[in-house]
Amino acid sequence: MSRDTALASAPGKINVSLHVGPLREDGYHSLASVFLAVSLREDVRATRRLDPGIGLSVTIADGLDVDPDSIPLDERNLAHRAAALLAAHAGLEPALDLEITKRIPVAGGMAGGSADAAATLVACNELWGCGLTREELATLGTELGADVPFCLLGGAAVGLGVGDELTTALVHGLVHWVVVPAEFGLSTPEVFRTLDRLRDAEGFDAPEPHTVDAAILAALRSADAHALSTLMVNDLQRAAVELAPELRDVLGLGESLGALAGLVSGSGPTLAFLCEDASAAHALAEALRHEGHAALAVDSPGAGARVH
Ligand code: C5P
């Protein structure tokens, strides 16, 4: 049955491991990655209105230091495009307002925009009574961004292709992190281009990545943070650090203040520090804030996009 309003949420992600392959003809890179959804979630409320069109408003949650004016409210916003795409797919004229509550760092490598798109797809699917399955929404979501299917799925998953060919991974128990957003954003295409440039200069021909390290999946299955800390890898990290060398200092700071290991999240510049347990994560977040950094204690895995 269709309704007047629907509220949905979707998680941000950390790539616990990210191997980047060669540039493809479609401008994307093939990947092999282990995606992990975290407890930071975006909320999207979709409400019917009389006038045709898609209205968008954004509220920044406490603890996230973002200028709301920096977020576009038109079709540049992935939530706007998600609603338009589902409406076109369902053959209806959109007439709705979308209210987004942001908790995931913006342009930070944690799939905040993709989570908005995932939550919007789920909210509009409910609002309009479209009845699409998660898989059908994921197929649509791939058109919006490579991370949208994972934000729909949540939990932990191995991602191949451009990150959209997902296989769920088992996770038993929680793994704890501190997420450190930067005061600046990095452009994802620029980070990928920088990696290509660094590799070209070295004469390195990236192999096609077909698989992820089984030991990482074993560490996640047993929520073994110590094992995980020795295995995490992100091919994009050197490119993000090349574009923003200050990230290296913050990585060193987090590790010196007690993190088991730190890494750039996705294309960055958000950093993710793995911690021994929840109390270690809260202590590290406090210590980093004391040093003048925004820091959020989060846990994983988080559930995929869902209606509330
Ligand atoms: O799909 P999404 O909008 O997140 O990707 C943004 C950009 O990041 C792409 O246009 C592409 O330049 C780069 N990218 C890539 N390979 C991927 C994912 C993203 O090169 N697997």
Boltz pocket constraint, residues with backbone or C-beta under 6 A from the ligand:
constraints:
  - pocket:
      binder: B
      contacts: [[A, 27], [A, 28], [A, 29], [A, 30], [A, 31], [A, 144], [A, 145], [A, 146], [A, 147], [A, 161], [A, 162], [A, 163], [A, 188], [A, 189], [A, 192]]
      max_distance: 6.0
